Amino acid sequence: MDSLLPVTGWRLLMASLATAASLVPLTAVPAAAAGAMPPPVRPEDRGDHLTVVVRHAGAGRDGTYEVSCHPAAGRHPDLAGACRVLDRGTRWGRDPFAPVASGTTCTMLYGGPATAHVTGTWAGRPVDASYSRGDGCETGRWDRMVPLLPDMGASARDGVAGP
């Protein structure tokens, strides 16, 4: 029988079929069956996880706190309360960590030297928020995040030095 393909055409066809056949086992075998394991799950990949660094808030308030919610875990003096305040402030289309809007009129009431920096992931979004108590708006923003951020007490809200 005469071939419709020249010899070089047959060779090219056979080489292509051999290559395709060699790829089938690689694509047909699930990764688990081939011995491949997924990478380990990092703490930051487990859902809502925040790191809170508090400075100049006073003894017993300064420090670095880890907060994970859903489920609650971490090192924080009021873990359940921190998760509650975060859940309460989370609304579709709103950033619970948003800074005070530019142009906002604020009282010039100094709330103390305390600062906080919150980083991590909340509701699937990256968080990198800084807090201070430099004026009435910033103090109010801080107070809305208590107990995630430490309660500075009435003395700090009244402009009187705290403990």
WONORKA-V30125 format. One record per pair of residues at least 4 apart in sequence whose C-alpha atoms are under 6 Angstrom apart, sorted by the first residue. I is the first residue (numbers start at 1). J is the second residue. D is the distance in whole Angstrom. If there is no record, write none. Layout:
BEGIN
i=<I;I>
j=<J;J>
d=<D;D>
END
This chain:
BEGIN
i=<5;24;25;31;32;44;48;48;48;48;49;49;49;49;50;50;50;50;51;51;51;51;52;52;52;52;53;53;53;53;54;54;54;54;55;55;55;56;56;57;57;57;58;65;65;66;66;67;68;68;68;69;81;82;82;89;90;106;106;107;108;109;109;110;110;111;111;111;111;111;111;112;114;115;115;116;116;117;117;118;118;119;119;120;120;121;121;121;132;133;133;145;146;146;152;155;155;156;156>
j=<9;28;29;36;36;49;68;69;121;122;67;68;120;121;66;67;119;120;65;66;118;119;64;65;117;118;63;64;116;117;62;63;115;116;62;114;115;113;114;61;62;114;62;75;76;74;75;74;72;73;74;83;147;147;148;96;96;136;137;136;135;135;136;134;135;133;134;139;156;157;159;133;132;131;132;130;131;129;130;128;129;127;128;126;127;125;126;127;138;138;139;149;150;151;156;160;162;160;162>
d=<5;6;6;5;5;6;5;5;5;5;6;4;6;5;6;5;6;4;6;5;6;5;6;5;6;5;6;4;5;5;5;5;6;4;5;6;5;6;5;6;6;4;6;5;5;5;5;5;5;5;6;6;6;5;4;5;6;6;5;5;5;5;5;5;5;5;6;6;6;6;6;6;6;5;4;6;5;6;4;6;5;5;4;6;5;5;5;5;6;5;4;6;6;6;6;5;6;6;6>
END
